[in-house]
């Protein structure tokens, strides 16, 4: 498992999706980022194309894709992303990620609320929030 402290957090709701962006420093990039995106209302075409799933992106769309995680666990201490083979390949990580809220940067509470909302969506079925994490 690769563990990195979260240094920057952004989250919100835009254009029919919920999103959380977690910035961290990795050996590959001092300003690395993981984007977690969840569509609110996937349609039949999304389902047919395999896009009715969580979308993960590392820093741009060249390192992103749908259904790359078997589980995203959001809690008070960290966000753990259990990448499957597709996720490891598209994000270019060789192991699961554990992004910690070490210094509780601004935006943590809002990001946890968005992740909790994702967990209730069809596309966010791999997202789980633990007790103690704020629920929207």
C-alpha positions, 0 to 999 in steps of 0.5 A: 500500500502506498501512503501519502498525506493529503496536502490539498482538498477540493470537492463539489457538485457540477454538471450532474456529478459529484467530485473530490480532488485530493492533492498529495506529493508522490515520488513521481510528482511533488503536486500529484492529485487523485480525482474521484468523480461520481455521476448522479444519474447515469443513463442506459448508454453510460451503463452499456459503455461501462461508464456507470461506475466511479471515475478515477483520474490521476492528473489528466484524462490520459491517466484516468478511467471508469471502474478502477477501484474495487473499494474506496473507504473514506474515514476520519483518518484517511481515504483508502483506494483499493485499485483493481488491475484496470485502476492500477494500469490507468493511474500508474500506481502499483498498489492500493493508495492510502491518502491520510488527512494528517494535518486536516487541510481545509476542505476535509469535512466537505470532501467527506460529505461529498464522498458520503453522498457518492456512496448512495449513488449507483456510480458510487457503489464502491464508496463507503464512509465509516461511522464518524465521517459526516453524512450529507 
